[in-house]
Amino acid sequence: MSPASGERAYIGLGANLGAPAQQIQHAIRALGGLPATRLLAESALYRSAPWGLTEQPDFLNAIVAIDTGLAPQALIESMLSVERALGRLRDGARWGPRRIDLDLILYGERSFATTDLCVPHPRFQQRAFVLLPLIEVAAQLDDRRLPQWRQNLSNLPHDDVVRMPVESTAAPGPDRMSAHSHWTSS
């Protein structure tokens, strides 16, 4: 783990092609290894129906919290590099199937928009597949915004977003990350 001192950022991860659980685990390891970045917490995996284009496999989703000294644009560029390294092709198909998808959900308390980046993520509070794992991670970190996110989730249908038990999401053996010891079945 790299030392870090900077902003707490929340990153959403999703995948529905190949081996989604393993792709997400590889992405988490890569994010934790970014310069000036330290992994603070990670959620369990959540299975959800596809958004937008519905004729595709279900997604697995997760959220990680990091402490990073990277500026927002540098963090996004690093996230895109992780996606490319894991086989993500950005072919222009919005909401389509993918091997991995990384979204910067929050970057500290900042709000800003550029042509390439909007923080907070513009629709994160409208998506249960983001809010459920975000709430899980935020509870671990005692984030003061937790009550607001819980209230937003209570206004959304979310019965179709299912927290996955550890046994069904992580491969046994040395490839499994020890940081997942906090995961429990529900």
C-alpha positions as CSV (number, residue, x, y, z in Angstrom):
1,M,0.0,0.0,0.0
2,S,1.3,3.4,-0.8
3,P,1.3,6.2,1.8
4,A,-1.3,8.8,1.0
5,S,-2.4,12.1,2.4
6,G,-5.1,13.9,0.6
7,E,-8.8,13.5,-0.3
8,R,-11.1,10.6,0.4
9,A,-12.5,9.4,-2.8
10,Y,-15.2,6.8,-3.5
11,I,-14.9,4.8,-6.6
12,G,-17.7,2.6,-8.1
13,L,-16.7,-0.7,-9.8
14,G,-18.9,-2.8,-12.1
15,A,-18.5,-5.7,-14.5
16,N,-20.7,-8.2,-16.3
17,L,-18.4,-9.9,-18.8
18,G,-15.7,-12.5,-18.4
19,A,-15.2,-13.2,-14.7
20,P,-16.8,-10.1,-13.1
21,A,-15.8,-10.9,-9.5
22,Q,-12.2,-11.5,-10.4
23,Q,-12.1,-8.4,-12.7
24,I,-13.4,-6.3,-9.8
25,Q,-10.8,-7.8,-7.4
26,H,-8.0,-7.0,-9.8
27,A,-9.2,-3.5,-10.2
28,I,-9.3,-3.0,-6.4
29,R,-5.7,-4.2,-6.1
30,A,-4.7,-1.9,-8.9
31,L,-6.5,1.1,-7.3
32,G,-4.8,0.4,-4.0
33,G,-1.5,0.4,-5.7
34,L,-1.8,3.8,-7.4
35,P,0.8,6.4,-6.5
36,A,0.0,8.5,-3.4
37,T,-3.1,6.4,-2.8
38,R,-4.2,4.1,0.1
39,L,-7.2,1.8,0.1
40,L,-9.4,2.6,3.1
41,A,-12.4,0.3,2.7
42,E,-14.3,-1.8,0.2
43,S,-17.8,-3.1,0.0
44,A,-19.0,-6.6,-0.7
45,L,-20.1,-7.3,-4.2
46,Y,-23.7,-6.6,-5.2
47,R,-25.5,-8.2,-8.1
48,S,-27.9,-6.0,-10.1
49,A,-29.9,-6.0,-13.3
50,P,-28.4,-4.1,-16.1
51,W,-29.2,-0.4,-16.4
52,G,-30.1,1.2,-19.8
53,L,-29.5,-1.7,-22.1
54,T,-31.3,-4.6,-20.4
55,E,-30.4,-7.4,-22.9
56,Q,-27.1,-8.3,-21.2
57,P,-25.9,-10.3,-18.2
58,D,-26.5,-8.9,-14.6
59,F,-23.7,-6.8,-13.2
60,L,-21.6,-7.2,-10.1
61,N,-20.9,-3.8,-8.4
62,A,-18.8,-2.6,-5.5
63,I,-17.5,0.6,-4.0
64,V,-14.1,1.3,-2.6
65,A,-12.9,4.3,-0.5
66,I,-9.4,5.5,-1.0
67,D,-7.2,8.3,0.4
68,T,-5.4,9.9,-2.5
69,G,-3.0,12.6,-3.1
70,L,-3.8,12.4,-6.8
71,A,-5.7,15.4,-8.2
72,P,-9.1,14.5,-9.7
73,Q,-8.0,14.5,-13.3
74,A,-4.9,12.4,-12.5
75,L,-7.1,10.0,-10.6
76,I,-9.5,9.6,-13.5
77,E,-6.5,9.1,-15.9
78,S,-5.2,6.4,-13.6
79,M,-8.7,4.7,-13.4
80,L,-8.9,4.7,-17.2
81,S,-5.4,3.0,-17.3
82,V,-6.7,0.4,-14.9
83,E,-9.7,-0.2,-17.1
84,R,-7.5,-0.6,-20.2
85,A,-5.1,-3.0,-18.4
86,L,-8.1,-5.2,-17.5
87,G,-9.4,-5.3,-21.1
88,R,-12.0,-2.5,-21.1
89,L,-12.7,-1.2,-24.6
90,R,-14.5,2.1,-24.7
91,D,-16.5,1.6,-27.9
92,G,-19.1,4.2,-27.3
93,A,-21.9,1.8,-26.2
94,R,-23.4,3.6,-23.2
95,W,-24.6,1.3,-20.4
96,G,-23.5,-1.7,-22.5
97,P,-21.7,-4.9,-21.2
98,R,-18.2,-4.5,-20.0
99,R,-15.3,-6.3,-18.4
100,I,-14.8,-3.5,-15.9
101,D,-16.1,0.0,-15.3
102,L,-14.7,2.4,-12.8
103,D,-16.6,5.6,-11.9
104,L,-15.4,8.4,-9.6
105,I,-18.4,8.8,-7.4
106,L,-17.1,11.4,-4.9
107,Y,-13.8,13.2,-4.4
108,G,-13.7,14.7,-0.9
109,E,-16.4,17.3,-0.5
110,R,-15.7,18.9,-3.9
111,S,-18.2,19.5,-6.6
112,F,-17.0,20.4,-10.1
113,A,-17.6,19.6,-13.7
114,T,-15.3,19.6,-16.8
115,T,-15.8,18.2,-20.2
116,D,-14.4,14.8,-19.0
117,L,-15.5,14.7,-15.4
118,C,-18.4,15.5,-13.2
119,V,-18.1,15.1,-9.4
120,P,-20.1,14.1,-7.5
121,H,-21.2,11.5,-10.1
122,P,-24.4,13.1,-11.5
123,R,-26.7,10.0,-11.0
124,F,-25.2,8.2,-8.0
125,Q,-28.0,9.1,-5.7
126,Q,-30.6,7.7,-8.1
127,R,-29.0,4.2,-8.3
128,A,-29.5,1.6,-5.6
129,F,-26.6,-0.4,-7.1
130,V,-24.3,2.5,-6.1
131,L,-25.9,3.6,-2.9
132,L,-26.1,0.1,-1.2
133,P,-22.3,-0.6,-1.4
134,L,-21.6,3.1,-0.8
135,I,-23.6,3.0,2.4
136,E,-21.7,-0.2,3.5
137,V,-18.3,1.5,3.0
138,A,-19.4,4.8,4.5
139,A,-20.6,3.0,7.6
140,Q,-17.1,1.5,8.0
141,L,-15.6,5.0,7.8
142,D,-18.2,6.8,9.8
143,D,-18.9,9.2,6.9
144,R,-21.1,12.1,8.1
145,R,-23.1,11.9,4.8
146,L,-24.4,8.4,5.6
147,P,-27.8,9.5,6.9
148,Q,-28.5,11.4,3.7
149,W,-27.5,8.4,1.5
150,R,-29.7,6.1,3.6
151,Q,-32.6,8.5,3.1
152,N,-32.0,8.6,-0.6
153,L,-31.9,4.8,-0.8
154,S,-35.2,4.5,1.1
155,N,-36.8,6.4,-1.7
156,L,-35.5,4.0,-4.4
157,P,-36.7,0.5,-5.3
158,H,-33.8,-1.8,-4.4
159,D,-35.1,-5.3,-3.9
160,D,-33.3,-6.4,-7.1
161,V,-29.9,-5.4,-5.8
162,V,-28.5,-8.4,-3.9
163,R,-25.5,-8.4,-1.7
164,M,-23.4,-11.5,-2.6
165,P,-22.1,-13.8,0.0
166,V,-18.3,-14.0,0.1
167,E,-18.1,-17.6,-0.9
168,S,-19.8,-16.9,-4.3
169,T,-17.7,-13.9,-5.2
170,A,-14.1,-14.7,-4.4
171,A,-12.0,-17.5,-5.7
172,P,-10.3,-19.5,-3.0
173,G,-6.5,-19.5,-2.7
174,P,-3.8,-17.0,-2.9
175,D,-5.6,-14.8,-5.4
176,R,-8.2,-13.9,-2.8
177,M,-7.5,-10.6,-1.1
178,S,-7.2,-10.7,2.7
179,A,-8.9,-7.4,3.0
180,H,-12.2,-9.1,2.4
181,S,-12.3,-10.6,5.9
182,H,-14.9,-8.0,6.8
183,W,-17.4,-9.4,4.3
184,T,-20.2,-11.4,5.6
185,S,-23.1,-13.2,4.1
186,S,-26.5,-11.7,4.4
